[in-house]
Amino acid sequence: MEVNEFNEQEQIRRDSLKTMRELGIDPYPAAEYPINITVSRIREEYDNEIKNLQEVCIAGRIMSRRIMGAAAFMELMDETGRIQIYIKRDEVCPGEDKTLYNTVFKKLLDIGDIIGIKGFTFITQAGELSVHAKEMTVLSKSLRVLPVVKEKDGQVYDAFTDPEQRYRMRYVDLIVNPAVRDTFIKRSKIVNTMRNFFNEHSYLEVETPILQAIPGGATARPFITHHNALDIPLYMRIANELYLKRLIVGGYTGVYEFAKDFRNEGMDRTHNPEFTVLEIYVAYKDYFWMMNFVEEMIERVAVALHGKTEVELGDKIINFARPYRRLPMLEAIKEYAGVDVTGMNEDQLRGVCEKLNIHTDKSMGSGKLIDAIFGEYCEEHLIQPTFITDYPVETSPLTKRHRSNPELTERFELFVNGKELANAYSELNDPIDQLERFKEQLKLKDKGDDEAMFIDMDFIRALEYGMPPTSGMGIGIDRLTMFMTNNASIQDVLFFPQMRPEKQQ
């Protein structure tokens, strides 16, 4: 005996599909449907005094319907919004055959089905902007039931809110939760605003390899794969920095890339193993210049999205107006941890960590110990945009030494709401110093630091041909989108976040 794999509602929809086909109606027609307007344009352009928009053709999903004998109302949703449709049986079925209305519309169509409507725009006696249907076409039959979303007095009930289901079935989430669609529209606007900003400066957008023989440009654990034809291991890129700097060596003044990077590390509300980053490198600049550049860019993004620099983020208001506070890392530790670690060696720093109850391990050198103190005691205080500057050499192997203190580097990170948003340097262009820094990274790897960098001898060779003074910056697009759209989880700004495989029923 065959077991029915569909629930009752799914079986009813499949029966309706079969009946449509028996009636000669193609529930999935191939021909182009001649849409000539969107719901948002109807709302913007209709003028009831002149009665314009009398020949509109729209398409979308049925989101609700009310049948009242020979007439009916439905709500149709396209990408831009929802609008009421008025259907009169004798107008969509002007002849003797009323099958389209009596059978197809009343019995065989369901919420979630996609249809096309040709008709004219009007306002009902109740004052509702509507489209009066003259023709109706079935464009796609939905075989699964949408989650029911009810709204009353501004409150949403029975919404599609379970996070795991929303992230697994983002297509359903986008249908029933308009705010989710808006988040991703804003994400696109963020990227386009940044791209336009860079193009105004005549910087070149480029593409660099995702599969790399040596993972470089950041301290992170890579994903490893194997190339069968070449019979070599390859790594998913953890950063595109070293390739972009090769292009600066090649003679470009400014290059940038919106890149997918991959890091084989933990997952939480602010980290996904696959993420989007913007990296930009500009010749003949330093990290002071880059701070000004980043401020201007972030301020422009905020205004483009919100029309102002103040952005709501949880229970806080973040003001992205320039200028941002600039605070050296060691001064931040002195301010927030109450200890001056300037000039301390590794043993002394371990003692400080012990007094401050900060966990350490033997793989951590001086730089990572300082970074641990900073992370534990300082980050949470950095709510408004703040540049933390002048990092230890050990944790900044691709960065120029500070012009006034060789134990530090010319590096900054931009913090917002206690989280790192951007990372930038005066780029190290001394090939001899760079090779020594890479060798120090190998020592850290030997101590058990599996995030330490590899030596990239081709990059060293490129630097030996000469790279001009350069400043570079990387910014996480996912995290920037979180901040600009008031989302607390990275999963809410990724269409398809990484998840464990779904259990099979």
C-alpha positions in Angstrom: 0.0 0.0 0.0 1.4 3.4 -1.1 1.7 6.0 1.7 0.5 9.5 0.7 3.5 11.8 1.3 1.4 15.0 1.2 -0.7 16.5 3.9 -4.4 17.2 3.3 -3.9 20.8 2.0 -1.1 19.8 -0.2 -3.1 17.0 -1.7 -6.0 19.4 -2.4 -3.7 21.7 -4.3 -2.4 18.8 -6.4 -5.9 17.8 -7.2 -6.7 21.4 -8.2 -3.6 21.3 -10.4 -4.9 18.2 -12.1 -8.3 19.7 -12.6 -6.9 22.8 -14.2 -5.0 20.7 -16.7 -8.2 18.7 -17.5 -9.9 22.0 -18.2 -7.2 22.9 -20.7 -5.7 25.6 -18.4 -1.8 25.5 -18.3 -0.9 26.2 -14.7 2.7 27.0 -15.7 2.5 28.8 -19.0 5.7 29.5 -20.9 4.7 32.7 -22.8 5.8 36.1 -21.6 3.3 38.0 -19.5 3.2 41.7 -20.6 3.5 43.5 -17.2 3.4 47.2 -17.7 3.4 48.6 -14.2 4.2 47.7 -10.5 2.0 48.1 -7.5 4.2 50.9 -6.1 3.9 52.8 -9.4 0.1 52.5 -9.3 0.1 53.9 -5.8 2.4 56.8 -6.8 0.9 57.7 -10.1 -2.8 57.1 -9.9 -4.9 60.4 -9.9 -8.6 59.8 -9.1 -9.5 63.2 -10.6 -8.3 62.4 -14.1 -8.9 58.6 -13.8 -5.5 57.6 -15.3 -4.0 54.1 -15.4 -7.0 52.6 -17.2 -5.0 49.9 -19.0 -2.7 48.3 -16.4 -1.2 44.8 -16.5 0.2 43.5 -13.2 1.2 40.1 -11.8 1.9 38.7 -8.4 0.8 36.3 -5.6 -2.6 36.0 -4.2 -2.2 36.9 -0.5 -5.9 36.9 0.5 -9.4 36.8 -1.1 -13.0 37.3 -0.3 -15.7 35.7 -2.6 -19.1 37.3 -2.5 -21.2 35.4 -5.1 -20.7 36.9 -8.6 -18.0 39.3 -7.3 -14.8 38.9 -5.3 -11.9 40.8 -3.9 -8.3 39.6 -3.5 -5.0 41.1 -2.4 -2.2 40.7 -5.0 1.5 41.2 -4.0 4.3 41.9 -6.3 7.9 42.8 -5.5 7.0 46.4 -4.6 3.9 45.9 -2.5 0.2 44.8 -2.3 -2.9 46.1 -3.9 -6.6 45.1 -3.9 -8.1 43.4 -7.0 -11.8 43.6 -7.7 -13.1 40.8 -9.9 -16.6 40.6 -11.3 -17.7 37.3 -12.8 -19.4 38.6 -15.9 -16.5 40.8 -16.8 -13.7 38.2 -16.6 -16.1 35.7 -18.2 -18.2 37.9 -20.6 -19.7 34.9 -22.5 -21.8 32.0 -21.4 -18.8 30.0 -20.1 -18.3 31.1 -16.5 -15.7 28.3 -15.8 -12.8 30.6 -15.2 -14.6 32.3 -12.4 -16.9 29.7 -11.0 -14.5 26.8 -11.1 -11.0 28.2 -11.5 -11.1 31.3 -9.3 -13.6 30.2 -6.7 -12.4 26.6 -6.3 -9.0 25.9 -7.8 -7.0 29.0 -7.0 -5.3 29.3 -3.6 -3.4 31.9 -1.5 0.1 31.8 -2.8 -0.8 31.2 -6.5 0.7 33.6 -9.0 -1.7 35.2 -11.4 -1.7 38.1 -13.9 -4.4 40.8 -14.0 -5.3 43.2 -16.8 -7.8 45.9 -15.9 -8.1 49.5 -14.8 -7.4 51.4 -11.6 -10.1 52.9 -9.5 -11.0 53.7 -5.9 -13.7 51.7 -4.2 -16.6 53.3 -2.2 -14.7 52.3 0.9 -11.8 54.5 -0.4 -9.4 51.6 -1.3 -7.2 52.0 -4.3 -7.8 48.9 -6.4 -7.5 47.3 -9.8 -10.7 46.3 -11.5 -9.9 43.1 -13.4 -11.0 42.6 -17.0 -8.8 39.6 -17.6 -7.2 37.0 -15.3 -4.4 34.6 -16.2 -3.0 31.7 -14.1 0.8 32.0 -14.2 2.0 29.5 -11.5 0.1 27.2 -9.2 1.4 27.0 -5.7 1.5 23.4 -4.3 2.4 24.3 -0.7 0.5 26.4 1.9 2.1 29.7 2.9 2.4 30.5 6.6 -0.6 32.6 7.6 0.4 36.1 8.7 -2.3 38.2 10.4 -1.9 41.8 11.5 -4.2 43.6 13.9 -3.6 47.0 15.6 -0.1 47.0 14.3 0.7 43.6 15.8 1.7 40.6 13.7 0.3 37.2 14.6 1.1 33.7 13.4 4.1 35.1 11.4 6.8 33.0 9.9 9.2 33.7 12.8 11.0 30.5 13.6 14.7 31.4 12.8 15.8 28.0 11.6 12.8 27.7 9.2 13.2 31.3 8.0 16.9 30.8 7.2 16.3 27.4 5.5 13.4 28.5 3.5 14.4 32.1 2.8 12.1 32.1 -0.3 9.1 31.7 2.1 10.5 34.3 4.5 10.7 36.8 1.6 7.2 36.2 0.6 5.5 36.6 3.9 7.8 39.1 5.7 8.1 42.4 3.8 10.7 43.8 6.3 13.1 41.0 5.3 12.8 41.9 1.6 13.5 45.5 2.6 16.7 44.5 4.4 18.2 43.0 1.3 17.1 45.9 -0.8 19.1 48.1 1.6 22.0 45.7 1.5 22.2 46.2 -2.3 22.0 50.0 -1.8 24.9 49.9 0.6 27.1 48.1 -1.9 26.0 50.4 -4.7 26.6 53.5 -2.6 30.1 52.3 -1.8 30.9 51.4 -5.4 29.7 54.8 -6.6 31.9 56.4 -4.0 35.0 54.5 -5.2 34.2 55.1 -8.8 34.0 58.9 -8.2 37.6 58.6 -7.1 38.5 56.7 -10.4 39.5 53.6 -8.5 39.3 50.3 -10.5 37.0 47.4 -9.5 38.8 44.1 -10.0 38.5 40.4 -9.4 41.1 38.2 -7.7 41.3 34.4 -7.2 39.1 32.6 -4.7 41.1 29.3 -5.0 44.7 30.1 -3.8 47.8 28.0 -3.5 48.8 29.9 -0.3 46.1 31.5 1.9 47.2 35.0 2.8 46.2 38.5 3.7 44.7 37.6 7.2 45.3 35.5 10.2 42.6 32.8 10.0 42.1 29.1 9.5 41.4 28.3 5.9 39.2 25.8 4.1 41.3 23.2 2.2 40.3 21.5 -1.1 42.1 19.5 -3.8 42.6 20.2 -7.5 42.5 16.8 -9.2 44.1 17.9 -12.5 47.0 19.6 -10.9 47.1 17.2 -8.0 47.7 20.0 -5.5 46.0 21.3 -2.4 44.2 24.6 -2.7 42.7 26.9 -0.2 39.6 29.0 -0.3 40.7 32.6 0.2 40.6 34.1 3.6 41.4 37.5 2.2 42.2 39.1 -1.2 44.8 41.5 0.2 48.0 40.1 -1.3 46.5 39.9 -4.8 45.2 43.4 -4.7 48.6 44.7 -3.5 50.2 42.9 -6.4 48.0 45.1 -8.7 49.3 48.2 -6.9 52.8 46.9 -7.7 51.6 46.5 -11.3 50.9 50.2 -11.6 47.3 50.9 -10.6 46.8 53.8 -8.3 43.6 52.4 -6.6 41.9 49.0 -6.8 39.0 47.6 -4.9 37.0 44.3 -4.8 33.7 43.1 -3.3 34.8 39.6 -2.5 33.5 36.4 -1.0 36.0 35.2 1.7 35.9 31.9 3.6 37.2 31.1 7.1 37.0 27.7 8.7 36.1 29.0 12.1 33.3 29.2 14.6 29.8 30.4 13.8 27.7 32.8 15.9 25.4 35.8 15.5 28.2 37.9 14.0 30.3 35.3 12.1 29.5 33.1 9.0 32.1 30.9 7.4 31.4 32.5 4.0 31.1 36.3 4.1 31.4 39.4 1.9 34.2 41.9 2.3 35.2 45.1 0.6 38.9 45.6 0.3 40.5 48.8 -1.3 44.1 49.8 -1.8 45.2 53.3 -2.8 48.8 54.2 -3.6 50.7 57.1 -2.1 48.3 57.3 0.9 48.7 56.3 4.6 46.4 55.2 7.4 45.6 58.8 8.4 44.3 59.5 5.0 42.3 56.2 5.1 40.6 57.2 8.3 39.2 60.3 6.6 38.2 58.3 3.6 36.4 55.6 5.7 34.5 58.3 7.7 33.3 59.9 4.5 32.2 56.6 3.0 30.3 55.4 6.1 28.6 58.7 6.5 27.5 58.7 2.9 26.1 55.1 3.3 24.0 56.2 6.4 22.6 59.2 4.6 21.8 57.2 1.4 19.8 54.6 3.4 18.2 56.8 6.1 18.5 60.4 4.9 20.5 61.2 8.1 23.5 60.1 10.0 21.7 58.8 13.1 20.9 55.1 12.8 18.8 53.0 15.3 20.6 49.9 16.4 18.9 47.9 19.1 18.2 50.3 22.0 21.0 52.7 20.9 21.3 55.5 18.4 24.5 55.4 16.5 25.7 58.6 14.9 27.8 58.0 11.8 28.5 61.7 11.2 32.2 62.7 10.9 34.7 62.9 12.6 35.1 59.7 14.6 37.1 59.4 17.8 40.7 58.2 17.3 42.1 56.2 20.2 45.4 54.3 20.3 45.0 50.7 21.5 47.4 51.0 24.4 45.6 54.1 25.6 42.3 52.3 25.3 43.6 49.5 27.6 44.8 52.1 30.1 41.4 53.9 29.9 39.1 50.9 30.2 41.3 48.1 31.9 43.1 50.5 34.2 46.6 49.2 33.4 49.4 50.6 31.3 51.0 47.8 29.3 53.3 50.0 27.3 56.8 48.4 27.0 55.8 45.2 28.8 57.4 41.9 27.6 55.5 38.6 27.1 55.9 37.4 30.7 54.7 40.7 32.1 51.7 40.7 29.8 50.8 37.1 31.0 51.0 38.3 34.5 48.5 41.2 33.7 46.2 38.7 32.0 46.3 36.5 35.0 45.4 39.4 37.3 42.6 40.4 35.0 41.3 36.8 34.8 41.9 36.6 31.1 42.4 33.0 29.7 45.7 32.6 27.8 47.6 29.7 26.2 51.2 29.1 25.3 50.6 29.9 21.6 49.9 33.5 22.4 52.7 36.0 22.0 52.9 39.6 23.2 50.6 40.9 20.5 47.9 38.4 21.1 48.0 38.9 24.8 47.6 42.7 24.3 44.7 41.9 21.9 43.1 39.6 24.5 43.2 42.4 27.1 41.7 44.8 24.7 39.0 42.4 23.6 38.0 41.6 27.2 38.0 45.1 28.6 37.7 47.7 25.9 35.5 46.6 22.9 32.2 46.7 24.8 32.7 50.4 25.5 33.2 51.4 21.9 29.6 52.1 21.0 29.8 55.2 18.8 32.2 54.9 15.8 35.8 54.8 17.1 39.1 54.3 15.3 41.4 52.1 17.5 44.9 52.8 16.2 48.5 51.6 16.5 48.4 47.8 17.0 51.3 45.6 18.1 53.7 44.4 15.3 53.0 40.7 16.0 49.3 40.9 15.3 49.8 43.1 12.2 52.3 41.2 9.9 51.4 43.1 6.8 51.5 46.6 8.3 54.2 49.3 8.3 55.9 49.9 11.6 54.8 53.1 13.3 56.8 56.0 12.2 57.5 57.0 15.8 57.4 53.7 17.7 58.8 50.5 15.9 57.1 48.2 18.4 53.7 49.3 17.0 52.2 49.5 13.5 50.3 52.1 11.5 47.0 50.2 11.7 43.5 51.0 12.7 40.2 49.2 13.2 36.9 50.9 13.2 34.6 49.8 16.1 30.9 50.3 16.2 28.5 49.0 18.9 31.4 47.0 20.5 32.2 45.2 17.2 35.0 45.6 14.7 33.7 46.9 11.4 36.8 47.9 9.3 40.5 47.1 9.4 43.1 49.3 7.7 46.9 49.9 7.4 49.7 51.9 6.1 50.8 48.9 4.0 54.2 47.3 4.6 56.1 47.7 1.3 59.6 46.8 2.6 60.2 43.3 1.2 63.0 42.5 3.7 60.9 43.4 6.7 57.9 41.6 5.2 59.9 38.4 4.9 61.0 38.6 8.5 57.4 39.2 9.6 56.3 36.1 7.7 59.1 34.1 9.4 57.8 35.3 12.8 54.4 34.0 11.8 55.9 30.6 11.2 57.3 30.6 14.7 53.8 31.3 16.0 52.5 28.4 13.9 55.1 26.2 15.4 53.8 27.2 18.9 50.4 26.0 17.9 48.7 29.1 16.4 46.7 27.6 13.5 45.7 31.1 12.4 49.3 32.3 11.7 50.2 33.2 8.2 52.1 31.2 5.6 55.1 32.6 3.7 54.1 33.8 0.3 57.4 34.1 -1.6 55.7 35.3 -4.8 54.3 38.2 -2.8 57.8 39.0 -1.5 59.0 38.9 -5.1 56.3 41.4 -6.1 57.4 43.7 -3.3 61.0 43.4 -4.4 60.0 45.0 -7.7 58.7 48.0 -5.7 55.3 48.9 -4.3 54.7 52.6 -3.7 53.5 53.8 -0.2 50.0 52.4 0.0 47.0 52.4 2.4 44.6 49.5 2.4 41.3 48.9 4.1 38.8 46.0 4.5 35.3 46.3 5.7 32.7 43.5 6.3 29.7 44.1 4.2 27.5 41.7 6.2 28.3 43.5 9.5 27.9 46.9 8.0 24.5 45.8 6.7 23.6 44.6 10.3 24.4 48.0 11.7 22.6 50.0 9.0 19.4 47.8 9.0 19.2 47.3 12.8 19.7 43.5 12.7 21.5 41.7 15.6 22.3 38.5 13.7 24.4 38.0 10.6 21.9 35.3 9.5 19.3 38.1 9.0 21.5 39.9 6.4 22.5 36.8 4.4 20.0 35.4 1.9 21.3 31.8 2.6 23.3 31.5 5.8 25.3 28.4 6.4 23.4 25.7 8.4 23.6 22.1 9.3 22.0 19.8 6.7 18.3 19.5 7.2 17.2 16.2 8.9 15.3 14.0 6.5 11.9 13.0 7.7 
